[in-house]
Amino acid sequence: MFYYYFGKPIQTQGRESELRDGKKAQELYLEVKSEVEKCLAYLREKREKDPYRNILAHFIHQATHGFTHI
């Protein structure tokens, strides 16, 4: 089973000058890293709570309710 989540967009257009400044580039990097880590934590939490995570339970549900239900 695959889980996907797209976090908030991070505006980079017009921030090219920041990449030339090491400190500002590091701040931008940390902002992106933090957002990715939040998204991964969210996905891990949702995966753990997914009642159909078990492949057998998933297939039984699909066989009972159809393959387009989830």
BELJO-V856369 format. One line per field, one symbol per residue. psi: psi as a letter, one per 30 degrees, with the letter a starting at -180 (. if undefined). burial: # if it has 9 or more other C-alpha atoms within 8 Angstrom, else .. A space follows every 50 residues. Layout:
# BELJO-V856369
psi: ???
burial: ???
This chain:
# BELJO-V856369
psi: kkkkkjakkjkfkggefeffjeeeeeeeeeeeeeeeeeeeeeeeeeeefj fgekeeeeeeeeeeflfge.
burial: .................##....##......#..##..#...#...#... ..#...##..##........
